[in-house]
Amino acid sequence: MSEFPLDRFQIVGGSPLVGEVNISGAKNSILKLMAVTLMAPGKYTLRNVPDIADVSMMGELLTSLGCSINRGVETSEIEIVVPEKLAHRADYQYVRKLRASINVLGPLVARLGRAEVALPGGDAIGSRGLDFHTRGLIELGAETRNEHGYIIASAPKGLRGARIELDFPSVGATENIMTAAVLAKGVTTLENAAREPDLVDIGNFLNAMGAKIEGLGTPTLTITGVDALHPVDHTAIPDRIVTGTWAFAAAITQGDIAIHGARPSDLELPLDKLVAAGAVVTATSDGLRVKMSRRPTSIDISTLPFPGFPTDLQPFAITLNSIAEGTALVTENVFEGRFMFVNELLRLGANIRVDGHHASVTGIARLSSAPVVASDIRAGAGLVLAGLVADGITFVEGAYHVDRGYPKFAEQLRALGADVTRVD
């Protein structure tokens, strides 16, 4: 029997999305912030926390390590109490559900001098090896090995500062190396570091805790080790991927959505692409508004680390191109498994040809309904949006994937005028 509910979305196409949505905290920030709390004992308060399944999963992992998690039923705040004595082993039963669980590795090694973390699970979008993570820890003086499905790391003599250069600006590796280096002796210089807004949020959180990190948002981080950190209260940044999802949703369905609580500066390239597709994008006092009054024009995209086009928004760009005028080339440079989503769009009648990490998409006026299956969070949301521009009734299996990244997705869609329900 599956550990997840075998439910699905039922979508009746034909309605433009019109109305307002509110953006909560960034999934890719909150989950990592929760892991960072392990670095110092005491009580933390995290605010602007999204009501998504992944937050609950990370809470279960922290609880297994000895933390106490308190969250109200109708609140966007989490209180985390981290004990003086902390367990060092993140068991498979918690880690297998969640890719972000690997982010406990750096904090545990830095604080305890040892960690055992099961190889993580999560979305099926590519290999996403952990070599960058472990190589960085080794350069900081740790010893690591893989054994029985666990990464085992130890630093009995403590960590020491080093000059580290990443072959690729991996967000997860940058986060693990940064957190470990914060409590290392001396200065660490991390070259070719990731620059994503979520990572900057985590760095700001660490600095508020007493860390000394310079260069956040640039390719070079300079981290001066400190002896200890302390708990803080922190409000997470808004989720730029959820913001981008609603922006593309407006364009795909020829709708008009006001997106409150968003930061347009985190999405400059995707928003420029939507304008090129024919959308009217307007900055507002607390976010942005996206309006599309005609069939979109095809847009070429190439995914890259920030400030490039986010790989997490690639499924929505392909969905838009599938019903746009013209032919577009979509190039995936980050996760090779993202194009698994294309196989499901083909079932909806899309005209897409994949060659390696390129997809040529020729738009058609309207998709046709069919049963499809979500393979990850963004693919699931993309298929639901595709169902909104398909004739008839579309069923998207694997709705639980979407629950991991989008708060009350079906309810928000219905509030915008869509005919979307959850069915068994």
Secondary structure, 3 states (H helix, E strand, C coil): CCCCCCCEEEEECCCCCEEEEECCECHHHHHHHHHHHHHCCEEEEEECCCCCHHHHHHHHHHHHCCCEEEECCCCCCEEEEECCCCCCEECHHHHCCCHHHHHHHHHHHHHHCEEEEECCCCCCCCCCCCHHHHHHHHHCCCEEEEECCEEEEECCCCCECCEEECCCCCHHHHHHHHHHHHCCECEEEEECCCCCHHHHHHHHHHHHCCCEEECCCCCEEEEECCCCCCCCEEECCECHHHHHHHHHHHHHCCCEEEEECCCHHHHHHHHHHHHHHCCEEEEECCEEEEECCCCCECCCEEECCCCCECHHHHHHHHHHHHCCECEEEEECCCCHHHHHHHHHHHHCCCEEEEECCEEEEECCCCEECCEEECCCHHHHHHHHHHHHCEECEEEEECHHHHHCCCCCHHHHHHHCCCEEEEEC
